[in-house]
Structures are given as structure tokens and as C-alpha cells.
Amino acid sequence: MSLADKLARVVTDTDADSEETYECKDCGESFPLDRQTCPNCGGCVIDRIDWDGVVCD
């Protein structure tokens, strides 16, 4: 499976959009998608909450 196929699966997966996967390390706000800055506090340290289930090939 190509990288483009993997990305397409992630983007079109509706279950992934409903879960909050990323968290601002400054204020604790969580988001369903990765962000560059937190809209709540303006912080720029946004990380995945949990790395379980992440597959790297």
C-alpha cells in the first residue's frame, strides 16, 4: 500500500474524526486533528495523546 493510499484511508476514516487524538501540552485541550497551535491558549506543543494503534511501515 502506497503512502498516498494510507493517507487517504486516514483522511476518509470517519471514526478517526470523532476521537480526540491530539492534546495541547500547555493547557490540556484535546483535538481530533493535529494542529500547529492551540486555539485555546496559543501554545505550540501539540502531541498525540496515545500512540497505541499507530502503524509505521
N, CA, C and O atoms as a CHARMM CRD file, in Angstrom:
* protein
*
  228
    1    1 MET  N      0.85300  -1.16600   0.00000 PROA 1      0.00000
    2    1 MET  CA     0.00000   0.00000   0.00000 PROA 1      0.00000
    3    1 MET  C      0.90100   1.23300   0.00000 PROA 1      0.00000
    4    1 MET  O      1.83300   1.33300   0.79900 PROA 1      0.00000
    5    2 SER  N      0.61800   2.15400  -0.89100 PROA 2      0.00000
    6    2 SER  CA     1.44300   3.36000  -1.00900 PROA 2      0.00000
    7    2 SER  C      1.12200   4.34100   0.12000 PROA 2      0.00000
    8    2 SER  O      0.09700   4.22400   0.79200 PROA 2      0.00000
    9    3 LEU  N      2.00500   5.29500   0.31000 PROA 3      0.00000
   10    3 LEU  CA     1.79400   6.32600   1.31900 PROA 3      0.00000
   11    3 LEU  C      0.52000   7.11400   1.03100 PROA 3      0.00000
   12    3 LEU  O     -0.22900   7.44900   1.94900 PROA 3      0.00000
   13    4 ALA  N      0.27700   7.40700  -0.23900 PROA 4      0.00000
   14    4 ALA  CA    -0.93300   8.14300  -0.61300 PROA 4      0.00000
   15    4 ALA  C     -2.18800   7.35500  -0.23700 PROA 4      0.00000
   16    4 ALA  O     -3.17100   7.93900   0.21900 PROA 4      0.00000
   17    5 ASP  N     -2.16300   6.03800  -0.42300 PROA 5      0.00000
   18    5 ASP  CA    -3.31100   5.20100  -0.05300 PROA 5      0.00000
   19    5 ASP  C     -3.53300   5.21800   1.45100 PROA 5      0.00000
   20    5 ASP  O     -4.67000   5.29700   1.91700 PROA 5      0.00000
   21    6 LYS  N     -2.43800   5.14200   2.21300 PROA 6      0.00000
   22    6 LYS  CA    -2.55100   5.16700   3.67300 PROA 6      0.00000
   23    6 LYS  C     -3.13100   6.49400   4.14600 PROA 6      0.00000
   24    6 LYS  O     -4.00000   6.52400   5.01800 PROA 6      0.00000
   25    7 LEU  N     -2.64700   7.58700   3.56700 PROA 7      0.00000
   26    7 LEU  CA    -3.16400   8.90300   3.94900 PROA 7      0.00000
   27    7 LEU  C     -4.63800   9.04800   3.57900 PROA 7      0.00000
   28    7 LEU  O     -5.41600   9.62400   4.33900 PROA 7      0.00000
   29    8 ALA  N     -5.01600   8.53800   2.43400 PROA 8      0.00000
   30    8 ALA  CA    -6.41600   8.60900   2.01400 PROA 8      0.00000
   31    8 ALA  C     -7.30800   7.84300   2.98400 PROA 8      0.00000
   32    8 ALA  O     -8.41800   8.28700   3.28000 PROA 8      0.00000
   33    9 ARG  N     -6.84800   6.71600   3.47600 PROA 9      0.00000
   34    9 ARG  CA    -7.62700   5.93900   4.43600 PROA 9      0.00000
   35    9 ARG  C     -7.80700   6.70700   5.73200 PROA 9      0.00000
   36    9 ARG  O     -8.88800   6.68900   6.32000 PROA 9      0.00000
   37   10 VAL  N     -6.75400   7.38500   6.18300 PROA 10     0.00000
   38   10 VAL  CA    -6.83400   8.15300   7.42300 PROA 10     0.00000
   39   10 VAL  C     -7.77800   9.34300   7.25300 PROA 10     0.00000
   40   10 VAL  O     -8.59600   9.61800   8.13000 PROA 10     0.00000
   41   11 VAL  N     -7.66700  10.03900   6.13800 PROA 11     0.00000
   42   11 VAL  CA    -8.49200  11.23100   5.90400 PROA 11     0.00000
   43   11 VAL  C     -9.96000  10.87400   5.76400 PROA 11     0.00000
   44   11 VAL  O    -10.81700  11.61600   6.24400 PROA 11     0.00000
   45   12 THR  N    -10.27100   9.77100   5.12700 PROA 12     0.00000
   46   12 THR  CA   -11.66700   9.40700   4.89600 PROA 12     0.00000
   47   12 THR  C    -12.27100   8.57200   6.01700 PROA 12     0.00000
   48   12 THR  O    -13.46200   8.26300   5.96800 PROA 12     0.00000
   49   13 ASP  N    -11.49300   8.20200   7.01500 PROA 13     0.00000
   50   13 ASP  CA   -11.98100   7.39400   8.13400 PROA 13     0.00000
   51   13 ASP  C    -12.78300   8.27700   9.08000 PROA 13     0.00000
   52   13 ASP  O    -12.20800   9.11500   9.77500 PROA 13     0.00000
   53   14 THR  N    -14.11300   8.10300   9.11900 PROA 14     0.00000
   54   14 THR  CA   -14.96300   8.95400   9.94700 PROA 14     0.00000
   55   14 THR  C    -14.77800   8.67300  11.43200 PROA 14     0.00000
   56   14 THR  O    -14.99000   9.57200  12.24700 PROA 14     0.00000
   57   15 ASP  N    -14.39300   7.46200  11.81100 PROA 15     0.00000
   58   15 ASP  CA   -14.17200   7.16300  13.22000 PROA 15     0.00000
   59   15 ASP  C    -12.98700   7.94000  13.76300 PROA 15     0.00000
   60   15 ASP  O    -13.00300   8.34600  14.92500 PROA 15     0.00000
   61   16 ALA  N    -11.96600   8.15500  12.95900 PROA 16     0.00000
   62   16 ALA  CA   -10.78900   8.90200  13.40700 PROA 16     0.00000
   63   16 ALA  C    -11.15700  10.34500  13.70800 PROA 16     0.00000
   64   16 ALA  O    -10.55400  10.95800  14.58900 PROA 16     0.00000
   65   17 ASP  N    -12.13600  10.90700  12.99400 PROA 17     0.00000
   66   17 ASP  CA   -12.52700  12.28700  13.21500 PROA 17     0.00000
   67   17 ASP  C    -13.31400  12.46700  14.51300 PROA 17     0.00000
   68   17 ASP  O    -13.32800  13.56500  15.06900 PROA 17     0.00000
   69   18 SER  N    -13.95800  11.42900  15.00100 PROA 18     0.00000
   70   18 SER  CA   -14.79000  11.56600  16.17600 PROA 18     0.00000
   71   18 SER  C    -13.99900  11.44400  17.47700 PROA 18     0.00000
   72   18 SER  O    -14.50100  11.83500  18.53100 PROA 18     0.00000
   73   19 GLU  N    -12.80400  10.92500  17.43100 PROA 19     0.00000
   74   19 GLU  CA   -11.99900  10.75600  18.62700 PROA 19     0.00000
   75   19 GLU  C    -11.00500  11.90200  18.75300 PROA 19     0.00000
   76   19 GLU  O    -10.45700  12.38000  17.76000 PROA 19     0.00000
   77   20 GLU  N    -10.78300  12.32900  19.97800 PROA 20     0.00000
   78   20 GLU  CA    -9.78000  13.35200  20.21700 PROA 20     0.00000
   79   20 GLU  C     -8.44700  12.65800  20.42400 PROA 20     0.00000
   80   20 GLU  O     -8.25000  11.95300  21.41400 PROA 20     0.00000
   81   21 THR  N     -7.53600  12.86000  19.48600 PROA 21     0.00000
   82   21 THR  CA    -6.28800  12.12500  19.44600 PROA 21     0.00000
   83   21 THR  C     -5.08400  12.96900  19.85100 PROA 21     0.00000
   84   21 THR  O     -4.06500  12.42800  20.28000 PROA 21     0.00000
   85   22 TYR  N     -5.19300  14.28500  19.71900 PROA 22     0.00000
   86   22 TYR  CA    -4.07600  15.18700  19.99700 PROA 22     0.00000
   87   22 TYR  C     -4.41200  16.09300  21.17500 PROA 22     0.00000
   88   22 TYR  O     -5.57500  16.42000  21.41400 PROA 22     0.00000
   89   23 GLU  N     -3.36000  16.49600  21.91600 PROA 23     0.00000
   90   23 GLU  CA    -3.56700  17.29900  23.11000 PROA 23     0.00000
   91   23 GLU  C     -2.52100  18.40500  23.21000 PROA 23     0.00000
   92   23 GLU  O     -1.34200  18.18500  22.93400 PROA 23     0.00000
   93   24 CYS  N     -2.96400  19.59000  23.60600 PROA 24     0.00000
   94   24 CYS  CA    -2.04800  20.70200  23.87000 PROA 24     0.00000
   95   24 CYS  C     -1.36800  20.41900  25.20100 PROA 24     0.00000
   96   24 CYS  O     -2.04000  20.21200  26.21100 PROA 24     0.00000
   97   25 LYS  N     -0.05400  20.40900  25.20800 PROA 25     0.00000
   98   25 LYS  CA     0.68900  20.11900  26.42800 PROA 25     0.00000
   99   25 LYS  C      0.71000  21.31400  27.37600 PROA 25     0.00000
  100   25 LYS  O      1.06900  21.16300  28.54400 PROA 25     0.00000
  101   26 ASP  N      0.33100  22.50100  26.89400 PROA 26     0.00000
  102   26 ASP  CA     0.30600  23.68300  27.75100 PROA 26     0.00000
  103   26 ASP  C     -0.98800  23.78200  28.56100 PROA 26     0.00000
  104   26 ASP  O     -0.94100  24.03100  29.76600 PROA 26     0.00000
  105   27 CYS  N     -2.14200  23.58900  27.91400 PROA 27     0.00000
  106   27 CYS  CA    -3.42100  23.77600  28.61700 PROA 27     0.00000
  107   27 CYS  C     -4.25100  22.49900  28.75900 PROA 27     0.00000
  108   27 CYS  O     -5.21200  22.47600  29.52800 PROA 27     0.00000
  109   28 GLY  N     -3.89500  21.43200  28.02800 PROA 28     0.00000
  110   28 GLY  CA    -4.62900  20.17900  28.13700 PROA 28     0.00000
  111   28 GLY  C     -5.81000  20.04500  27.20100 PROA 28     0.00000
  112   28 GLY  O     -6.47800  19.01100  27.21200 PROA 28     0.00000
  113   29 GLU  N     -6.09400  21.06000  26.38500 PROA 29     0.00000
  114   29 GLU  CA    -7.18600  20.99000  25.39800 PROA 29     0.00000
  115   29 GLU  C     -6.89300  19.85500  24.42100 PROA 29     0.00000
  116   29 GLU  O     -5.74500  19.67600  24.01400 PROA 29     0.00000
  117   30 SER  N     -7.91500  19.08200  24.03700 PROA 30     0.00000
  118   30 SER  CA    -7.69500  17.98300  23.10100 PROA 30     0.00000
  119   30 SER  C     -8.46000  18.21400  21.80800 PROA 30     0.00000
  120   30 SER  O     -9.48100  18.90100  21.78200 PROA 30     0.00000
  121   31 PHE  N     -7.93500  17.61700  20.72200 PROA 31     0.00000
  122   31 PHE  CA    -8.44100  17.85800  19.37300 PROA 31     0.00000
  123   31 PHE  C     -8.48300  16.55100  18.59800 PROA 31     0.00000
  124   31 PHE  O     -7.71400  15.63600  18.89500 PROA 31     0.00000
  125   32 PRO  N     -9.38200  16.44300  17.59500 PROA 32     0.00000
  126   32 PRO  CA    -9.41700  15.25500  16.75500 PROA 32     0.00000
  127   32 PRO  C     -8.32100  15.24600  15.69400 PROA 32     0.00000
  128   32 PRO  O     -7.94400  14.17900  15.20900 PROA 32     0.00000
  129   33 LEU  N     -7.80200  16.42500  15.32400 PROA 33     0.00000
  130   33 LEU  CA    -6.77200  16.53200  14.28400 PROA 33     0.00000
  131   33 LEU  C     -5.54800  17.23900  14.83400 PROA 33     0.00000
  132   33 LEU  O     -5.64200  18.02300  15.77800 PROA 33     0.00000
  133   34 ASP  N     -4.39200  16.95400  14.23300 PROA 34     0.00000
  134   34 ASP  CA    -3.15400  17.61400  14.62600 PROA 34     0.00000
  135   34 ASP  C     -3.23000  19.10200  14.26000 PROA 34     0.00000
  136   34 ASP  O     -3.76300  19.45900  13.20900 PROA 34     0.00000
  137   35 ARG  N     -2.70800  19.94600  15.11300 PROA 35     0.00000
  138   35 ARG  CA    -2.70700  21.39500  14.89300 PROA 35     0.00000
  139   35 ARG  C     -1.30500  21.94000  15.10600 PROA 35     0.00000
  140   35 ARG  O     -0.48500  21.32500  15.78700 PROA 35     0.00000
  141   36 GLN  N     -1.04000  23.09000  14.52400 PROA 36     0.00000
  142   36 GLN  CA     0.24000  23.76200  14.73700 PROA 36     0.00000
  143   36 GLN  C      0.22900  24.56000  16.03600 PROA 36     0.00000
  144   36 GLN  O      1.22600  24.59900  16.75700 PROA 36     0.00000
  145   37 THR  N     -0.89500  25.19100  16.32900 PROA 37     0.00000
  146   37 THR  CA    -1.05400  25.96300  17.56400 PROA 37     0.00000
  147   37 THR  C     -2.41300  25.65700  18.17900 PROA 37     0.00000
  148   37 THR  O     -3.35800  25.27800  17.48700 PROA 37     0.00000
  149   38 CYS  N     -2.48800  25.82500  19.46700 PROA 38     0.00000
  150   38 CYS  CA    -3.73700  25.58700  20.19400 PROA 38     0.00000
  151   38 CYS  C     -4.63800  26.81300  20.08800 PROA 38     0.00000
  152   38 CYS  O     -4.20700  27.91800  20.42000 PROA 38     0.00000
  153   39 PRO  N     -5.88600  26.64200  19.62900 PROA 39     0.00000
  154   39 PRO  CA    -6.79500  27.78100  19.53700 PROA 39     0.00000
  155   39 PRO  C     -7.25600  28.25800  20.91200 PROA 39     0.00000
  156   39 PRO  O     -7.77900  29.36500  21.03800 PROA 39     0.00000
  157   40 ASN  N     -7.07000  27.44300  21.93200 PROA 40     0.00000
  158   40 ASN  CA    -7.49000  27.78900  23.28500 PROA 40     0.00000
  159   40 ASN  C     -6.47900  28.70400  23.98500 PROA 40     0.00000
  160   40 ASN  O     -6.85900  29.72500  24.55800 PROA 40     0.00000
  161   41 CYS  N     -5.17300  28.33200  23.93600 PROA 41     0.00000
  162   41 CYS  CA    -4.16800  29.09800  24.67100 PROA 41     0.00000
  163   41 CYS  C     -3.05300  29.65900  23.79200 PROA 41     0.00000
  164   41 CYS  O     -2.24900  30.46700  24.25500 PROA 41     0.00000
  165   42 GLY  N     -2.99800  29.23400  22.51800 PROA 42     0.00000
  166   42 GLY  CA    -1.93900  29.69900  21.63300 PROA 42     0.00000
  167   42 GLY  C     -0.65400  28.90700  21.74600 PROA 42     0.00000
  168   42 GLY  O      0.33700  29.23400  21.09300 PROA 42     0.00000
  169   43 GLY  N     -0.65900  27.87100  22.56700 PROA 43     0.00000
  170   43 GLY  CA     0.52800  27.03100  22.74100 PROA 43     0.00000
  171   43 GLY  C      0.88600  26.30700  21.45300 PROA 43     0.00000
  172   43 GLY  O      0.03500  26.08600  20.59100 PROA 43     0.00000
  173   44 CYS  N      2.15600  25.94300  21.33500 PROA 44     0.00000
  174   44 CYS  CA     2.59000  25.29600  20.09500 PROA 44     0.00000
  175   44 CYS  C      3.12100  23.88200  20.31400 PROA 44     0.00000
  176   44 CYS  O      3.77400  23.33000  19.42900 PROA 44     0.00000
  177   45 VAL  N      2.85300  23.29000  21.47100 PROA 45     0.00000
  178   45 VAL  CA     3.27200  21.91400  21.71800 PROA 45     0.00000
  179   45 VAL  C      2.02300  21.03800  21.71800 PROA 45     0.00000
  180   45 VAL  O      1.34400  20.89400  22.73500 PROA 45     0.00000
  181   46 ILE  N      1.73500  20.45500  20.55200 PROA 46     0.00000
  182   46 ILE  CA     0.57400  19.58100  20.37200 PROA 46     0.00000
  183   46 ILE  C      1.10400  18.18500  20.05700 PROA 46     0.00000
  184   46 ILE  O      1.81700  18.00700  19.06900 PROA 46     0.00000
  185   47 ASP  N      0.76600  17.18900  20.88600 PROA 47     0.00000
  186   47 ASP  CA     1.24300  15.82000  20.70000 PROA 47     0.00000
  187   47 ASP  C      0.08000  14.84700  20.71400 PROA 47     0.00000
  188   47 ASP  O     -1.01100  15.15600  21.19100 PROA 47     0.00000
  189   48 ARG  N      0.34600  13.64700  20.17000 PROA 48     0.00000
  190   48 ARG  CA    -0.64800  12.57600  20.24400 PROA 48     0.00000
  191   48 ARG  C     -0.86500  12.20400  21.70100 PROA 48     0.00000
  192   48 ARG  O      0.07900  12.16900  22.49000 PROA 48     0.00000
  193   49 ILE  N     -2.11400  11.92800  22.05200 PROA 49     0.00000
  194   49 ILE  CA    -2.43700  11.50700  23.41600 PROA 49     0.00000
  195   49 ILE  C     -1.94700  10.08700  23.63400 PROA 49     0.00000
  196   49 ILE  O     -1.36900   9.78200  24.67700 PROA 49     0.00000
  197   50 ASP  N     -2.17100   9.21400  22.65700 PROA 50     0.00000
  198   50 ASP  CA    -1.83600   7.79500  22.79300 PROA 50     0.00000
  199   50 ASP  C     -1.27000   7.29200  21.47500 PROA 50     0.00000
  200   50 ASP  O     -1.85100   7.53400  20.41700 PROA 50     0.00000
  201   51 TRP  N     -0.15200   6.60000  21.53000 PROA 51     0.00000
  202   51 TRP  CA     0.48800   6.08000  20.31500 PROA 51     0.00000
  203   51 TRP  C      0.06500   4.64900  20.00900 PROA 51     0.00000
  204   51 TRP  O      0.52000   4.09100  19.01000 PROA 51     0.00000
  205   52 ASP  N     -0.79400   4.02600  20.83400 PROA 52     0.00000
  206   52 ASP  CA    -1.26900   2.66400  20.56200 PROA 52     0.00000
  207   52 ASP  C     -2.06500   2.65100  19.26400 PROA 52     0.00000
  208   52 ASP  O     -2.87800   3.54200  19.02300 PROA 52     0.00000
  209   53 GLY  N     -1.84000   1.67800  18.45700 PROA 53     0.00000
  210   53 GLY  CA    -2.56200   1.53700  17.20300 PROA 53     0.00000
  211   53 GLY  C     -1.94000   2.26800  16.04000 PROA 53     0.00000
  212   53 GLY  O     -2.41600   2.14500  14.91100 PROA 53     0.00000
  213   54 VAL  N     -0.88300   3.03200  16.28500 PROA 54     0.00000
  214   54 VAL  CA    -0.20200   3.72900  15.19400 PROA 54     0.00000
  215   54 VAL  C      0.73500   2.73400  14.53300 PROA 54     0.00000
  216   54 VAL  O      1.57400   2.12700  15.19900 PROA 54     0.00000
  217   55 VAL  N      0.59600   2.56400  13.22500 PROA 55     0.00000
  218   55 VAL  CA     1.38800   1.60000  12.48000 PROA 55     0.00000
  219   55 VAL  C      2.38700   2.34300  11.61400 PROA 55     0.00000
  220   55 VAL  O      2.01100   3.20600  10.82100 PROA 55     0.00000
  221   56 CYS  N      3.64500   2.01200  11.76300 PROA 56     0.00000
  222   56 CYS  CA     4.68500   2.59600  10.94300 PROA 56     0.00000
  223   56 CYS  C      5.33300   1.49100  10.11000 PROA 56     0.00000
  224   56 CYS  O      5.87600   0.52800  10.65000 PROA 56     0.00000
  225   57 ASP  N      5.26800   1.64200   8.81300 PROA 57     0.00000
  226   57 ASP  CA     5.87300   0.64000   7.92300 PROA 57     0.00000
  227   57 ASP  C      7.16300   1.16400   7.34400 PROA 57     0.00000
  228   57 ASP  O      7.82100   0.46700   6.57200 PROA 57     0.00000
